[in-house]
Amino acid sequence: MENRGVLIGSIVFVFGSFILLIVGLVYESYKAKQMRELAMSIQTESRPVASLPVAHDFSMYKTRIGDEGREMVQVPAGPFTMGSNDGDPDEAPERQVFLKGFFIDRNEVTQDEYLRFAKMTKRAFPRIEVFEDDQSKVLKPELAAMSVSWDDAVAYCKWAGKRLPTEAEWEKAGRGEGQRKYPWGDKFINSVANVDGPEDGYKYLAPPGSFEAGRSPYGLHDMTGNVAEWVADTYDEHYYKKAGFRDPKGPDEGDLKVVRGGSWRETAQNARLSKRFAAKHWRNDITIGIRCASDLEPSGDTAGQ
């Protein structure tokens, strides 16, 4: 009788353990299904992310260090496509332009670098006139220099033994010889340039060189976004219709100067490489900065100075 009770108890224990095992498996299966559904929901609700540009080897392009210690990249002589027939009226006509070789800064000038120039030349430090947030968020040594006028930019480049790039030089340095809209290609990618919106990880300015995948065909950083950049040329909305084929330098006279590259406040449409902006030479705000250029060999040519 006692043995029979032990047997029944063993059967009940085994059966109960089996039931618990089945319940556990069913529960784990349910949890796995819930996790799959959650993952699918997140994937469906997330904004599709374009594939990043393929990394390139830029070592083929010669470099040199400017008088102020900043790296420059050589853009070789040759033709490239300037302008756009699909953009604003002042970007047309799209045409072939031939440029002699030149050097141009790999990165935008930082605030620390500009302040060194200002201290050595006893020039006034940049001032922020209008900004909707705490100014300390954009006043940092490692961030791009901004709130500089065209005259300030010319003076900085001259101090560094350089000059401002011409509008044509700037566009070739960002675009290469093809017809790409952005430094990396024709489609805008949120994560490789600092423009308006939080997708790139920066609300305001970014340290120059933060977007490795957004480099131009010659290896330059931030040719789209971050800060827009002064170039040497005087602005004329009809200049492309009458500009020469070789080394155009813009009109001889005019009240406005050209700004290129868009900024952290611009949309992707306004950050295209062919997009042109016009501004008074004395304008200074937190969207415009500096990138310098120089001839391959020292000469008396000082465009923009």
N, C-alpha and C positions, 0 to 999 in steps of 0.2 A: 504493500500500500504506500509505504514511504517512497519506494523507488518510482512508483507511478507518479507521485506528486512532483518528484524531482524532474522526471521526464516532461511532464506537462509544463513545469516552470521553464525548462530549457527551451521547449518549443515556443512558448509565449515570448521569451526573451529574444530568440532568433527572429521570430516573426515581427516583433516590435522594432528590432534593429533594422530589419529589411524595410519596414514602412518608413522609418526615419531616414534611411538612405535614399529612398525614392523621393521623399519630400524634399530632402536637401538638394538632390539633382534637379528637381523641378524648379526649386527656388533659384538655384544658380543659373539655370537656363533662362528663367524669367529676367534676372538681373542683366545677363548678357544681352538679351533682346532689347531691354530698356536702354542700355549703353549704346547699342548700335543705332537705335532710333534717335537718341540724343545727338550722336555724332552726325547722322544724316541731316538732322534738323539744323545743326550749327553750320554744316557745309552748305546747305541750301540757302540759309539766311545771310551767310557771309558774302561780301563783295568779291567777285572773281578777281584773282591776282594774275596779272600778265607775267609771263616768264621773263626772268631777268636777262639782260644782254649777256652774250658770251664774253668772257674775259679775253682781252687782247694783250699782245706783247708790244709794248711801246719802246722797247730798247733800241729799235732801229733809228729812232729820231735823236739827233744830237742834242745835248743840253749844255748849258753853261750857267755860271753863277754871276748875277749882276753885282754892281758896286755895293749894293746894300745887303748882299748875302742871300738873295732869293733866287731860286732855281727858275731857269727859263728853258723853253723847248723850241727847237728849230722847226719852222714850217717851211718845207722846201719850195723852191720856185716852181711855177706852173699855173695852168688854168684851173678854174673851179666855177661852179654854177652859183651865181649870186642872185638874190631876190626870189620872188614867187609870183606866179600868175594866179594862184589860188588864195592869196592873202589879201591884205589891205591895198588900196590903190597905190600908195606910195612905195609898195614893195615890187611893183611891176615897172617894166617888163623883166621877167626872168631872163638872164643872159649870161654868157661866158665872159669871165674877167681873168686876165693874166696878171699875176703878182710876182715880183721878185721875192727871193727868200727873205725871211726875217725871223727874229726870236720873239717869243711872247711868254709872259709869266705863266707857270703851270697853275698857280693858285691866285685867288684874289688877295689883295693886301689885307692884313689883319689890323685890328685896332692897336695892338702893341707895336707893330711895325710903323704905323702911321704916327703914333705918339712919339716914337723915337725921332722921327723926322721933324715933327712939330717942335720938340724940345731943342733939337740941334739948330734949327733955323729960326727959333723964337716966333713961330707961327701960332696963331690961335688954335686951341683945341676945338674939335668938332662939337657943336651944340645941338641937342635935340629940342626942336621947337614944339613939335606936336607928337604925342604918343599916349595912347589910351590906357597904358598899364604902367607898372613900376619900371622906371627907366633902368634900374639895376639888372633887369632881365635881358637887356640888349647892350649894356655897357660892360663888356668883359674883354680882357686882353686877347683871348683866343678867337673871338668872333670877328667876322668881316668888318673892315672899316666902313663907315657910312656917315651920312650927314656931311659929306664933302662936296664942294662946288666943283665945276669944271676947272676953274682957276686953281683950286687946291690940288686937283688931280694932276694937272699939268706941272705944277710946282713940285709935287712929290716925285713924279717920274723923272723930271729934270735933275733933282737932287740925287736920284738913284742912278744917274748916268743913262737914262732911258728916255722914252717919249710915250705918249698915248698911241695906241694902235689906230690906224685908219679904220673906217667902217668896213671896208673890204677885207682888210687883214683880220679884223675881229671875226667876221662871218666865216672866212675860210678856216680859221683856227678852230671854230666850233663845229663846222659842217663837213670839213674835208672837201674832196673834189666832187662828191655826188650831190644829190638833191634832198638829202635827209632833212626832216623837220626839226629833229632834236639831236643832240650829240650822239645818241645811241641808235637812232633809227627813226622811222616814221610814226610809230605809235607811242603815245605818252604813257609812261609807267610811273605810278605814284611814288614808289619807294626809292627812286634813284635821283630825285631832284627836289630841292626845297622850294615849293610853291605854295599857294594858298591852300589851306586845309591841313588836318592833323595826320593824314595818311603817311607822310614822310617822316614823322617822329619829331618834328620841330614846329613849335607854334610861331616862333619869330626867326631870328637869325640862327645860322649854324656855323660851326667852325669851318673855314674853307678846307675842302678836301674830304668832307665827311661821306661823300657818295661815290664810292669806288666804281660801282657799276654804271654810273652816269657820265663817265669820262668821254671826251671827244675823240675823234679818230687819231689825234696827235697826243692824246693822253692828258688833256687839260681837264681840270675839275670845275664844276659849277658854271659852265657856260650857259646853262639854263637854270634860272632861279637863284636863290640865296640873296645876293644883291645884284641889281642891274649895274651896268658899268659904263662910265663915260668913254667915248671914243673921240678922236681928234676932229672929226668932220663937223662942219656947219650943216644944219639941216635945210633941205629943200625937198618938198614932197614930189617934185617933178624931176629931180636930179637924175634918176635912173634912165630916163628917156633921152638924156643928152650926155651921159657920162662916157668917158673914154674906155677903151678896152684894156689898156695897160695901167696898172697902179693908180686907180682913181683916188682922189683925195678930197672930194667934196667941193662944194661951191667956194668961191673966194670970199664972198660976203654974205652976211645974214645975221639975224638976231638970236637964232636958236642953235643949240648944239644937239648932237645925237647921243642917245642912250640906248644900250643894247642888252639883251639877255633876260629881260623880265626880272622878277624878284620874288621874295617870299610872300608878297601880297598879290601877285598876279595869278590869273588862271592859266591852265595849260595852253589855251589858245594864244594868250598874250606872251607866253614864254617860248614861242617858236624862234628858231635861229634867224629867220628872215624878218621878224617883227622889228619895226623901227619906232622909237619914241623920240619926241622932241622936248627940249627943256631950255629955259634961260640959263646962261652960263653961271649965274649966281645962285641958282637953285641948290638947296641942300636939304635932304630929308633922309629918313632911315631906310630908304629903299635903294640908294645909289652909292656905289663904291668904286674901287679902282683895280685895274689890271694894266700893267705897262708892257711895252714892246720895245724893240731896238732893231737896228739894221744888222745885217750879218757882219759888216765891217764898219768901224767908226767912220763917220762922215759928217758933213755939215747939215745933213737933212734932219731936221727936228720937227716933224709933223706935230702940230698941235701946240708948239711952244712959241 
